[in-house]
Amino acid sequence: MRVLAAAAASLGLLAGSAAAQAPPLRPDQVQFRAVYKELVETNTTLSAGSCTEAAQKMGARLAQAGFAASDLTYFADPAHPKDGGLVAVLKGSDPKAGAILLLGHIDVVEARREDWTRDPFVLVEENGHFFGRGTADMKGLDAIWVDSLIRLKQAPRPPRRTLKMALTCGEETDGAFNGARWLATQRPDLVAADFGLNEGGGGRLDEQGRREMLTVQVGQKAYQDYRLTVTNPGGHSSRPRPDNAIYQLADALEKVRPYVFPVKLTETTRASLAPRAARGDAVGQALSRLFADPADAEAARVAMTDADVNAILHTNCVATQLAAGHAPNALPQRATANINCRIFPGETVEETRQTLVRLVADPGVKVEATDPDKPLAAVTALDPKVIGPMRTLAAKHFPGVPLVPSISAGATDAVYLGPAKVPIYGVPGVFRDADGGGVHGLNERMQVRALYEGRDYLFELLKVYVGG
Ligand SMILES: [Zn+2]
C-alpha cells in the first residue's frame, strides 16, 4: 500500500498539498458548491444541451429561497426552445435608487467526452482544481450570481437598490438565440440598470499559482467585417486583358496594409497600459512617450510591435480571407477579400468603412460592411462609484495585488447592452490559471481556492453596491 501510495503521489494522483490542507467548507460554501455543481453538470452546449433546463434549475433554487413567481421571468424563442434564459429581480427598498444588473451566459463551448481526460459534464474536484466544461467560462460566476441573490434574499433586511440577474444563452455560438441581445431589444425593462457586472475581468495567477494582478474590464472594441469586391468581364486566360480582378484587389489590399489607425488613449486604456509602460523596456518607453503625445508616430511604431499593446492602442483592420477566380484557365470574374476590423470604442462602422474607401482609392473596388454580428459597445467610463469599491475591497481580500482596468479587443455579451445604455464592467475577483485554464479548450478548470475567495470578494462587493 505504501509503495502504491508513494507511486501515486509521485504521479500527482493524490490530492495536492493545497487541497489536502484546505479547511472544511463553511455551510454557505457547501450551498454554493451545490449550485455550481448543478450548473456544470447541466449540459448547455448548442449541440446536445439546454440552457432552458439550466435556467429552470436556477429559477427553482431562487423560488425555494423565497423569490415570488412574479420576480422570475423565463424567456425563450419559440424557434430555439433550448436556448432559454431567466431574469430574476430582487427588489430594493429605495424605489428611487437605480438598479444593478448581473449578467451571465449559461451556455458553454462544445466538449467531447472522448477528447477529455474526465467527463466534461461532471464536476470533478482534483488536486485543488475543479474540472469540467464551464467551470471557468463562466458557470463559476453564474453560480456566484445565483448564490448571492439567494443570500441577499435571506438577509434580515432587503437591499436598498434593486438587483437584477440575467442568465442567458447563445454567447458562445454565432447564429444561436442570444438572450442578452433579445433582452436588450425586446425587454429592456428587465435589464434597465445604472450599470451591470459581467465576465471579462478577473485575475491572473502566475505559473506557480500566485496572484499576479486583478483586472476589471471597462469597455470593448467592436467586431466588424468588411468585404472588398472586384468584378471583371473575365475571359479566356490565353488572351489576358489589361484589367484583372485579382491584381486590382491585390493592389487595394497593398494600400490598406501599411495604414495605422490613429492612436486613441482614453482614461481606461491609459490605466490598462500603465503597468506595461512601467516595465521600462523599448515598448514601455514608447508607451510613456505616447502618453505625453498620442500623435508621436515613432513611439506608436515601437509600441505596436507588442501585439497585446497594439490591440488596444487604436482601431485595427487586417485582411483575413481571400477568394478569387473560378478556373485555372480563365480570367477571374470576381475577387473578394475579407478585412476584419476591431473598432475602438466611440468610433463607428461607417467611419471605418470610409477610411478603407479612402485608402483603397479605387471606385472599381466595392467596400461594404458585412451585416454587423454585434452592435457597437457603449463607451464605458472608469466610474469611481463602481471602481472605487472594487479597489477598496481588493486591497482587503487580495492585499498587494494591483487592480488594472482593461479594454477587450474581443467581445462578450456586454456589447448587446450598449444600445440599452447599460455600461457593463467585467468584474475582478476570480483568478484564473496562467495558461487560461483550458477555457474553450480541453480539460477546462478552475482553481478551487480562487473560486471560493472570488465569491467572498464579489459577495462583499455586491453588498456595498446594493446597500441596505
Ligand atoms: Zn464566457
Residues whose N, C-alpha, C, O or C-beta is under 5 A from the ligand:
A	BS01	ZN	D137 M138 E199
